[in-house]
Amino acid sequence: MVTPTPTRTQAERADHTRARILDAAIREFSENGLAGARTEQIAEEAGVNKALLYYYFKGKDDLYAAALERVIDQVRAESATVLETNASAGERFVQMVLGNFDRAHSHPALSSMIQQEMVRLHQGEENRIASMAERFFRPLWLMVDRLLEEGISSGELVRVDPAQMRYAALGANLLYYLSAPLIKVAMGTDPLEPRELELRRQAAIEYLGQTIFTDREHGARVAARVLAAMPMPEPDTKNSRHHSPSNNNPHESSIEK
């Protein structure tokens, strides 16, 4: 007996269901980690039963790997878009730094899952850092370094080791978010409150405009242009508990083929 080829509608429906499961998985894994996440909760939030979930994914580990890959692919796509624009090398780098800052705010699930993998690495547990580094971080960092080398060679950017410039700019973003709980306790202000985020992102980009460009007036114009073109995004509701996945049949019980 020959299995009929899925129609376009069936294929699209299957893709939509798989994406819905992954969105629910990202929410659950980002909040509870691999050990604490429950496939029952993921299936419920995705609006499918566990049989259908296991049809698409062999098990919890397989689902986690797919969710992490989806998160990484989002970052890769966003970063590649910035790096491939027609702006100058310096402006593209500033765009990338601002996108990096905004991503931690607008896609908290992404940051959470990457941080969890870092913790698993430090604790000597099985982790996916090596594959993440090979498939994503190393290629991206090399692209950024080449971008900075281009800006330095053209005379737009100051002559500094590109890797150190990358560490300084992106590391400042990381430190801001990681130190937010301590700052809130020590200083009585919440760095993650919307107004504080607005102030920090503007200050960080204006600072870059005054420090990495050989011509500070040009750097100030670049910073202003990037800030005007990239307003602060709203938090991602799709990957938060406040989002309810769209599903016309929340009690779906058949396996889609």
KEMARRO-483711 format. One line per 2 residues: their letters; for each residue x, y, z of N, C-alpha, C. Coordinates in steps of 0.001 Angstrom, whole numbers, always signed. Atoms other than C-alpha are relative to their C-alpha. Last residue first. Layout:
a	X:Y:Z:X:Y:Z:X:Y:Z | ... $
//
This chain:
ke	-927:+596:+970:+79:+13091:+8500:-121:+723:-1328 | +88:-601:+1329:-1506:+14648:+11557:+1055:-621:-900 $
is	-1329:-332:+480:-1835:+12324:+14553:-123:+499:-1429 | -495:+828:+1091:-5316:+12431:+16024:+1377:+463:-425 $
se	-385:+1340:-466:-6299:+13668:+19462:+549:-878:-1122 | -425:+764:+1154:-6731:+17431:+19181:+523:-1373:+441 $
hp	+39:+1404:-454:-8357:+18644:+22365:+366:-941:-1130 | -934:+226:-1099:-7403:+22278:+21806:+38:-1420:+497 $
nn	+378:+1282:-573:-9102:+22262:+18395:+962:-347:+1121 | +1440:+180:+99:-9189:+25740:+16895:-467:-1301:+640 $
ns	+259:+1382:+378:-5700:+26480:+18113:-1503:-222:+13 | +1210:+95:+798:-4100:+29817:+18605:-201:-1429:-449 $
ps	-179:+446:+1371:-1576:+29619:+21370:-1325:-148:-718 | +777:+1229:+170:-2436:+31642:+24473:+116:-436:-1443 $
hh	+476:+258:+1347:+249:+34167:+25355:-771:-1312:-36 | +1200:-790:+220:+584:+35394:+28907:-594:-241:-1364 $
rs	+1186:+708:-491:+2942:+32554:+29750:-1284:+771:-264 | +239:-234:-1417:+5625:+34098:+27565:-1290:-695:+408 $
nk	-764:+937:-814:+7126:+33037:+24238:-94:+321:+1482 | +178:+1359:+513:+4514:+34608:+22023:+697:-1024:+868 $
td	+1110:+655:-699:+4396:+37725:+24184:-186:-1442:-450 | +562:+1093:+794:+7860:+38935:+23159:-1104:-696:+789 $
pe	-367:+1362:-423:+8482:+42188:+25010:-712:-1041:-851 | +833:+479:-1099:+7870:+45327:+22927:+477:-1387:+406 $
pm	+1109:+914:+284:+10711:+46596:+20817:-801:-331:+1249 | -26:+1134:-919:+12812:+49698:+21565:-1211:-898:-238 $
pm	+643:-272:-1294:+12880:+51877:+18461:-24:-1238:+874 | +242:+1224:-765:+15444:+50920:+15782:-623:+337:+1358 $
aa	+478:+1074:+878:+15621:+53529:+13006:-390:-1263:+756 | +1248:-413:+636:+15840:+56535:+15319:-608:-1125:-833 $
lv	+1049:-76:-1025:+18416:+54847:+17545:-1350:+377:-608 | +338:+1368:-412:+20510:+53875:+14518:-1123:+19:+1037 $
ra	+706:+655:+1102:+20421:+57386:+13058:-447:-1400:+392 | +1344:-580:+90:+21309:+59045:+16353:-822:-694:-1072 $
av	+763:+418:-1179:+24255:+56684:+16893:-1431:+509:-69 | +305:+1426:+139:+25496:+57204:+13328:-872:-473:+1159 $
ra	+1064:+101:+1016:+25240:+60980:+13672:-415:-1453:-206 | +1240:-493:-613:+27184:+60888:+16945:-1159:-95:-988 $
gh	+497:+1010:-934:+29840:+58692:+15336:-1299:+411:+648 | +565:+1083:+816:+30216:+61131:+12422:-585:-1078:+911 $
er	+1229:-573:+563:+30698:+63945:+14908:-702:-1022:-884 | +1084:+53:-990:+33133:+61772:+16841:-1299:+598:-524 $
dt	+650:-1306:+100:+35342:+61143:+13807:-1211:-21:+933 | -1093:-968:+37:+37653:+58227:+14633:-532:+1434:-65 $
fi	-146:-683:+1283:+34629:+56187:+15678:+1136:+1015:+60 | -584:+910:+982:+34817:+53662:+18537:+209:+646:-1369 $
tq	-1214:+723:-382:+34388:+56004:+21503:+619:-859:-1094 | -1056:-897:-453:+31832:+58768:+20896:+1323:-717:+269 $
gl	-217:-1029:+1005:+29329:+56791:+18806:+1154:+917:+345 | -732:+605:+1108:+29755:+53855:+21148:+322:+1049:-1058 $
ye	-1358:+225:-479:+28721:+56076:+24052:+858:-628:-1105 | -669:-1301:+105:+25648:+57248:+22132:+1454:-107:+451 $
ia	-243:-251:+1422:+24695:+53589:+21687:+694:+1345:-195 | -982:+969:+497:+25101:+52746:+25382:+353:+280:-1456 $
aq	-1330:-365:-487:+23346:+55937:+26522:+1077:-928:-567 | -412:-1237:+659:+20315:+55262:+24328:+1418:+390:+400 $
rr	-259:+321:+1411:+20064:+51648:+25443:+443:+1244:-754 | -1236:+752:+162:+20477:+52645:+29100:+322:-249:-1469 $
le	-1146:-847:-316:+17847:+55387:+29111:+1318:-728:-265 | -103:-1032:+1039:+15264:+53248:+27333:+1229:+863:+217 $
le	-503:+660:+1198:+15935:+50326:+29672:+195:+997:-1137 | -1421:+228:-224:+15506:+52601:+32687:+647:-688:-1205 $
rp	-682:-1289:+119:+12168:+53822:+31334:+1503:-148:+195 | -57:-545:+1362:+10963:+50276:+30693:+755:+1316:-143 $
el	+1229:-784:+167:+11931:+48896:+34155:+85:+726:-1342 | +822:+629:+1036:+14739:+46377:+33722:-1358:+668:-160 $
pd	-558:-222:+1333:+17329:+48482:+35563:-854:-563:-1134 | +105:+1222:+782:+15056:+48538:+38652:+529:+245:-1412 $
tg	+635:-221:+1299:+16136:+51257:+41053:+23:-1299:-787 | +1417:-293:-150:+16827:+50881:+44769:-720:+328:-1290 $
ma	+290:-1387:+336:+20579:+51212:+44375:-1467:+376:+115 | -996:-950:-489:+21932:+48072:+46033:-409:+1453:-185 $
vk	-151:+84:-1450:+18916:+45782:+45708:+901:+1122:+516 | +1296:-298:-593:+17939:+46818:+42172:+83:+4:+1520 $
il	+206:-1455:+66:+21582:+46954:+41114:-1315:+384:+668 | -881:-616:-993:+22073:+43372:+42315:-195:+1511:+44 $
pa	+517:+289:-1348:+19028:+42110:+40381:+841:+648:+1097 | +1248:-706:-308:+20144:+44001:+37210:-549:-321:+1395 $
sl	-141:-711:-1273:+23729:+42696:+37258:-1284:+693:+444 | -364:+922:-1069:+23149:+40037:+34605:+56:+682:+1362 $
yy	+1115:+887:-330:+21211:+42411:+32361:+341:-950:+1149 | +1167:-786:-420:+23760:+45226:+32385:-1137:-915:+441 $
ll	-157:-408:-1389:+26723:+42849:+32317:-1225:+753:+498 | +163:+1172:-850:+25525:+41231:+29097:+67:+377:+1476 $
na	+1412:+397:+27:+25074:+44560:+27354:-259:-1158:+953 | +723:-1006:-782:+28506:+45761:+28458:-1489:-319:+45 $
gl	-130:+328:-1416:+30002:+42509:+27210:-730:+984:+887 | +992:+1026:-320:+28631:+43190:+23731:+58:-396:+1462 $
aa	+1349:-430:+374:+30463:+46502:+23368:-1060:-1022:+405 | +404:-1198:-736:+33655:+45741:+25292:-1451:+373:-282 $
yr	+206:+323:-1409:+34043:+42176:+24037:-564:+1211:+756 | +1203:+839:-87:+33539:+43229:+20404:-313:-338:+1451 $
mq	+1125:-910:+241:+36058:+46046:+20741:-1319:-760:+105 | +172:-777:-1222:+38500:+43593:+22299:-1148:+987:-131 $
ap	+569:+880:-1026:+38017:+41135:+19433:-254:+772:+1286 | +1436:+219:+211:+38540:+43913:+16886:-651:-861:+1077 $
dv	+219:+1422:+273:+41950:+44858:+18393:-1505:-254:-137 | -14:+822:-1213:+41846:+48655:+18331:-204:-1451:-431 $
rv	-834:+1175:+196:+42548:+51174:+15550:+182:-737:+1320 | -1318:-135:-614:+39626:+53549:+15868:+761:-1314:-117 $
le	-81:+405:-1395:+36763:+53073:+13436:+1432:+132:+516 | +1219:-429:-700:+35988:+54892:+10189:+93:-278:+1490 $
gs	-246:-1190:-790:+39559:+54671:+8873:-1218:+489:+751 | +509:-1160:+731:+38628:+52256:+6091:+271:+1306:+729 $
si	-787:-184:+1218:+40876:+49575:+7574:-433:+1233:-770 | -1324:-505:-397:+39278:+49976:+11006:+842:+303:-1231 $
ge	+139:-1375:-477:+35745:+49649:+9636:+1323:+625:+402 | +364:-828:+1151:+36656:+46572:+7604:-102:+1465:+411 $
el	-1234:-171:+767:+38419:+45041:+10601:-242:+876:-1224 | -796:-1000:-705:+35244:+45653:+12600:+1321:+259:-716 $
lr	+688:-1275:+159:+33162:+43768:+10042:+798:+1128:+653 | -303:-437:+1368:+35705:+40950:+9950:-654:+1353:-284 $
dv	-1397:-434:+17:+35461:+40735:+13739:+411:+475:-1394 | -66:-1302:-666:+31658:+40626:+13522:+1431:+528:-33 $
ml	+621:-983:+890:+31742:+37819:+10964:+88:+1399:+594 | -953:-225:+1079:+34196:+35877:+13128:-540:+1014:-1002 $
wl	-1069:-852:-520:+31895:+36350:+16108:+1052:+283:-1066 | +498:-1359:-174:+28943:+35026:+14120:+1109:+928:+479 $
pr	+199:-656:+1298:+30798:+31959:+12828:-464:+1451:+140 | -1280:-222:+671:+32070:+31169:+16375:-181:+645:-1369 $
ff	-777:-1076:-600:+28705:+31718:+18067:+1313:+272:-734 | +516:-1359:-65:+26427:+29758:+15744:+1015:+1034:+487 $
re	+1017:-336:+994:+27158:+26255:+14552:-382:+1465:-20 | -435:+347:+1352:+30449:+25586:+16325:-979:+489:-1060 $
am	-1176:-781:+353:+29653:+27439:+19539:+399:-245:-1451 | +438:-1388:+157:+26138:+26008:+19765:+1167:+870:-457 $
sa	+713:-71:+1275:+27501:+22501:+19145:-493:+1413:-270 | -935:+251:+1101:+30077:+22907:+21901:-688:+126:-1356 $
ir	-813:-1184:+259:+27600:+24535:+24296:+917:-206:-1203 | -96:-158:+1448:+25103:+21684:+24050:+826:+1227:-394 $
ne	+521:-1253:+535:+25311:+20428:+27615:+222:+56:-1505 | +109:+93:+1451:+25899:+17331:+29717:-648:+1273:-519 $
eg	+1093:+831:+486:+26682:+18456:+33250:+23:-56:-1527 | -509:+1263:+512:+30053:+19703:+34468:-1078:-941:-487 $
qh	+240:+1041:-994:+28525:+22402:+36625:+457:-1371:-462 | -808:-272:-1188:+30088:+25146:+34528:-161:-1082:+1066 $
lr	-1411:+144:+341:+28642:+23648:+31324:+878:+171:+1237 | -226:+1440:+126:+25178:+23214:+32827:+1463:-282:-343 $
vm	-18:+540:-1362:+25293:+26863:+33910:+294:-1496:-34 | -1266:-420:-601:+26235:+27937:+30388:+134:-555:+1417 $
eq	-1046:+846:+570:+23374:+25863:+28966:+1363:+362:+579 | +126:+1321:-618:+20989:+27577:+31368:+1066:-949:-532 $
qi	-601:-62:-1328:+22296:+30959:+30234:-74:-1351:+703 | -1454:-39:+202:+21510:+30085:+26604:+706:+29:+1350 $
ms	-443:+1323:+420:+17992:+29018:+27573:+1512:-41:-221 | +117:+967:-1084:+17344:+32171:+29590:+555:-1366:-400 $
sl	-1088:-222:-954:+18646:+34541:+26932:-1:-1055:+1096 | -1253:+280:+687:+16330:+33061:+24309:+1174:+128:+969 $
ap	-136:+1453:+44:+13347:+32982:+26631:+1326:-392:-631 | -612:+512:-1228:+13874:+36670:+27390:+188:-1507:-4 $
hs	+31:+1460:+92:+13222:+37631:+23754:+649:-610:+1238 | +1175:+418:+775:+12268:+41344:+23789:-130:-1508:-126 $
ha	+1260:-539:-527:+14562:+42432:+26598:-1206:-589:-719 | +108:+477:-1381:+17631:+40270:+25907:-1306:+464:+633 $
rd	+387:+1409:+23:+17064:+40867:+22199:-175:-557:+1412 | +1456:+134:+55:+17073:+44635:+22662:-447:-1455:+75 $
fn	+577:-528:-1231:+20700:+44735:+23790:-1513:-255:+27 | -390:+915:-1080:+21852:+42462:+20957:-601:+444:+1331 $
gl	+849:+1183:+144:+19909:+44531:+18436:+279:-1021:+1083 | +1327:-384:-486:+21647:+47642:+19785:-975:-1173:-118 $
vm	-81:-147:-1455:+25041:+45979:+19390:-1365:+374:+574 | -76:+1331:-584:+24188:+44805:+15865:+27:+62:+1525 $
qv	+1310:+642:+147:+23036:+48255:+14790:-9:-1364:+682 | +857:-659:-991:+26251:+49743:+16183:-1408:-587:-54 $
fr	-390:+502:-1313:+28246:+47183:+14190:-871:+617:+1091 | +521:+1367:-134:+26315:+47968:+11040:+360:-593:+1362 $
eg	+1441:-87:-264:+26999:+51664:+11566:-611:-1384:+149 | +230:-500:-1353:+30728:+51088:+11885:-1473:+47:+348 $
as	-366:+1047:-954:+30883:+48910:+8778:-284:+441:+1430 | -1440:+126:-218:+29001:+51477:+6734:+275:-1075:+1041 $
an	-580:-1059:-831:+25364:+50811:+5881:+1509:-214:+129 | -930:-801:+792:+24409:+48547:+2964:+629:+1140:+801 $
te	+540:-1257:+503:+22801:+45890:+5171:+1080:+780:-739 | +65:-13:+1452:+24197:+42338:+5414:-605:+1277:-569 $
lv	-1338:+25:+576:+25402:+42460:+9013:-2:+124:-1516 | -729:-1231:-301:+21998:+43545:+10257:+1335:+34:-722 $
ta	+706:-1104:+657:+20069:+40763:+8537:+734:+1312:+203 | -399:+6:+1404:+22665:+38198:+9597:-651:+1149:-750 $
se	-1368:-509:+98:+22152:+39116:+13243:+448:+91:-1452 | +17:-1419:-316:+18373:+38689:+13070:+1386:+620:-170 $
ar	+707:-717:+1063:+18629:+35349:+11264:+17:+1504:+245 | -823:+21:+1199:+21288:+34005:+13629:-654:+808:-1119 $
vq	-1110:-929:-190:+19353:+35090:+16697:+837:+90:-1266 | +563:-1344:-52:+16176:+33375:+15514:+1105:+1044:+123 $
di	+274:-405:+1375:+18135:+30269:+14518:-591:+1406:-55 | -1266:-396:+607:+19501:+30030:+18067:-220:+495:-1427 $
vr	-409:-1246:-638:+15984:+29983:+19526:+1284:+530:-644 | +911:-1033:+504:+14843:+27337:+17058:+384:+1369:+555 $
el	-407:-299:+1373:+17919:+25240:+17846:-877:+1099:-601 | -1230:-787:-86:+17137:+25460:+21563:+474:+392:-1395 $
aa	+368:-1322:-516:+13572:+24305:+20940:+1224:+906:+66 | +687:-717:+1076:+14755:+21431:+18729:-384:+1414:+438 $
ay	-991:-314:+1028:+17280:+20278:+21336:-626:+808:-1129 | -852:-1069:-525:+14647:+20492:+24075:+1023:+436:-1051 $
ld	+792:-1224:+24:+12177:+18460:+22015:+827:+1186:+482 | +134:-355:+1409:+14769:+15750:+21382:-758:+1314:-136 $
dk	-1304:-496:+444:+15642:+15670:+25071:-49:+466:-1450 | -267:-1293:-615:+11971:+15412:+26054:+1320:+601:-479 $
gk	+62:-65:-1456:+11194:+12582:+23677:+357:+1387:+476 | -175:+1325:-594:+11025:+11414:+20074:-157:+11:+1516 $
fy	-1276:+13:-719:+9556:+14701:+18775:+115:-1313:+786 | -927:-979:+580:+6819:+15135:+16165:+1392:-62:+632 $
yy	-51:+281:+1429:+4851:+11991:+16986:+1030:+920:-666 | -1033:+1006:+214:+5775:+12432:+20638:+48:-483:-1447 $
ll	-1293:-602:-319:+3800:+15696:+20737:+1126:-987:-302 | -364:-833:+1141:+903:+14015:+18954:+1355:+661:+235 $
ak	-280:+895:+1126:+756:+11257:+21547:+442:+796:-1220 | -1393:+445:-70:+1103:+13838:+24320:+349:-934:-1159 $
nv	-198:+1033:-1020:-2139:+15586:+23336:+1438:-518:-67 | -50:+1336:+601:-2196:+18920:+21552:+70:-1029:+1122 $
ga	+1323:+418:+442:-3179:+22485:+22457:-3:-1341:-701 | +3:+42:+1456:+386:+23795:+22569:-1361:-402:-548 $
ee	-100:-1368:+495:-93:+24839:+26192:-24:+56:-1520 | +1216:-744:-350:-1373:+21386:+27133:+38:+1404:-578 $
ai	+1096:+478:+844:+1399:+19581:+25245:-1272:+796:+261 | -273:-451:+1362:+4061:+21713:+26916:-1138:-406:-932 $
qe	+284:-1428:+48:+2549:+21188:+30352:+202:+545:-1408 | +1450:-145:-127:+2451:+17416:+29870:-404:+1471:-103 $
tr	+568:+135:+1341:+6041:+17539:+28582:-1520:+112:+37 | +913:+1140:+75:+7114:+18887:+31950:-615:-58:-1391 $
ag	+1082:-131:+978:+10152:+21142:+32368:-830:-1271:-70 | +1280:-341:-615:+12131:+20860:+35587:-1170:+96:-956 $
al	+384:+949:-1048:+15162:+18967:+34296:-1407:+282:+529 | +243:+1331:+556:+15469:+20857:+30997:-519:-966:+1063 $
gn	-1168:+778:+339:+15060:+24266:+32555:-354:-1379:-532 | -238:+1101:-940:+11963:+25589:+34302:+1233:-841:-301 $
es	+412:-293:-1369:+11250:+29019:+32814:+432:-1077:+991 | -651:-1237:-438:+13177:+28803:+29540:-333:+317:+1448 $
fe	-1422:+233:-266:+12224:+25153:+29107:+689:+1260:+520 | -160:+910:-1133:+8490:+25830:+29483:+1472:-213:+348 $
ri	+508:-628:-1229:+8335:+28899:+27257:+294:-877:+1215 | -929:-1087:-337:+10574:+27336:+24613:-440:+693:+1283 $
aa	-1199:+605:-594:+8471:+24161:+24692:+1008:+1071:+411 | +344:+392:-1368:+5245:+26109:+24113:+1217:-584:+713 $
dl	+224:-1237:-754:+6771:+27803:+21077:-317:-306:+1458 | -1297:-593:-304:+8123:+24448:+19887:-143:+1304:+784 $
ir	-630:+815:-1049:+4709:+22790:+20151:+1334:+621:+404 | +750:-277:-1228:+3102:+25621:+18185:+606:-775:+1170 $
ar	-442:-1310:-484:+5806:+25356:+15515:-686:+357:+1313 | -1369:+157:-502:+5125:+21634:+15157:+518:+1321:+576 $
th	+73:+748:-1261:+1392:+22274:+14859:+1381:-151:+617 | +582:-899:-1002:+1905:+24969:+12229:-58:-690:+1367 $
da	-1022:-988:-350:+4244:+22745:+10230:-497:+938:+1097 | -1009:+695:-807:+1681:+19909:+10346:+1094:+967:+451 $
re	+612:+248:-1302:-1067:+22228:+9143:+991:-680:+936 | +26:-1280:-710:+1137:+23491:+6341:-580:-177:+1396 $
aq	-1378:-332:-355:+1879:+19925:+5281:+60:+1297:+794 | -408:+894:-1080:-1810:+18986:+5382:+1419:+330:+474 $
tr	+737:-396:-1193:-2760:+22025:+3331:+408:-855:+1194 | -600:-1228:-500:-31:+21336:+802:-680:+428:+1291 $
tp	+349:-1176:+779:-1290:+17795:+443:+659:+1215:+608 | +790:-1026:-693:+583:+14953:+2074:-310:+1174:-918 $
tp	-826:-1170:-280:+1741:+12283:-396:-848:+1068:+678 | +240:-1187:+828:-432:+9185:-101:+893:+1159:+416 $
tv	+469:-1088:-851:+1180:+6133:+1521:-194:+1254:-843 | -793:-1211:+126:+1406:+3351:-1055:-599:+1095:+876 $
m	+843:-1189:+0:+0:+0:+0:+883:+1245:+0 $
//
